[in-house]
Amino acid sequence: MELLIKESARLIKESKFTIAFTGAGISVESGIPPFRGEHGLWNKYTPEVLDLSYYLNHSTECWEYIREIFYDFFADAHPNKAHFVLAEMEASGVLNSVITQNIDNLHFEAGNKVVHEFHGNSKKLKCLKCDRVYGADEFDFANIPPKCVDDGEILKPDFIFFGEGIPQEAYANSFADAEKAEVCIIIGSTGEVTPASYVPRTAKQAGATIIEINPEESSFTSGVTDIHLKGKASEVLEQLAKHLF
């Protein structure tokens, strides 16, 4: 493992453009469970509450679950060591951008500046009628659903629901960075969600070296990954940081 860590650090330091692609696994250590898997949220909640067509017809009902999942349950989540190492990597110039499937805002809170949020951000709310965007901290979620002050419409969390397209800017920037990456670091993603999972594959096809940090094998491991650093995100990135800075 130590040799793989050293080799990964060498590749990152020599790379002219490095990206990190992060999934739910990086935030598990912050107390945020994944949606899928044995302990995933979909074992407790039905995905229907985040289906766009269902939401549009049952907004008030859906907000009961949305509040519990995203604004009560996740409220105390803070960045962990893995997030902070990525922020330090960007600040030191060895990481150019983070492309994340997560909607928890933790990369920004840790200090990363260039973050492409492929699935949006739960810390923002949007009016589907006038497109006004609010910070979630502007509302008291004891009183739901939150409504637009301009037109009284019920606000929607500004992350991607089932049946909704990927934000155009995040999509374009993610694949543009993947195409010019020399190193792509996958962290905590199983690779099961499309089209996000195409980002590391695009980087691979463009010639990038793929470094995967995951405690178990993923759908990337056998066909995409060049180096698999097996372990928790925070522990592996902390070891990697010792050879980077």
HELIX and SHEET records of a PDB file:
HELIX    1   1 GLU A    2  GLU A   14  1                                  13    
HELIX    2   2 ALA A   24  ILE A   26  5                                   3    
HELIX    3   3 VAL A   28  SER A   30  5                                   3    
HELIX    4   4 LEU A   41  ASN A   43  5                                   3    
HELIX    5   5 PRO A   47  LEU A   50  5                                   4    
HELIX    6   6 LEU A   52  ASN A   57  1                                   6    
HELIX    7   7 SER A   59  ILE A   66  1                                   8    
HELIX    8   8 ARG A   67  PHE A   73  3                                   7    
HELIX    9   9 LYS A   81  SER A   92  1                                  12    
HELIX   10  10 LEU A  106  ALA A  110  1                                   5    
HELIX   11  11 ALA A  136  GLU A  138  5                                   3    
HELIX   12  12 GLN A  168  LYS A  180  1                                  13    
HELIX   13  13 TYR A  198  GLN A  205  1                                   8    
HELIX   14  14 ALA A  233  LEU A  244  1                                  12    
SHEET    1   A 6 VAL A 115  GLU A 117  0                                        
SHEET    2   A 6 SER A  97  THR A 100  1                                        
SHEET    3   A 6 THR A  18  THR A  22  1                                        
SHEET    4   A 6 VAL A 183  ILE A 187  1                                        
SHEET    5   A 6 THR A 209  ASN A 214  1                                        
SHEET    6   A 6 ILE A 227  LYS A 230  1                                        
SHEET    1   B 3 VAL A 133  GLY A 135  0                                        
SHEET    2   B 3 GLY A 120  CYS A 127 -1                                        
SHEET    3   B 3 LEU A 155  PHE A 159 -1                                        
END                                                                             
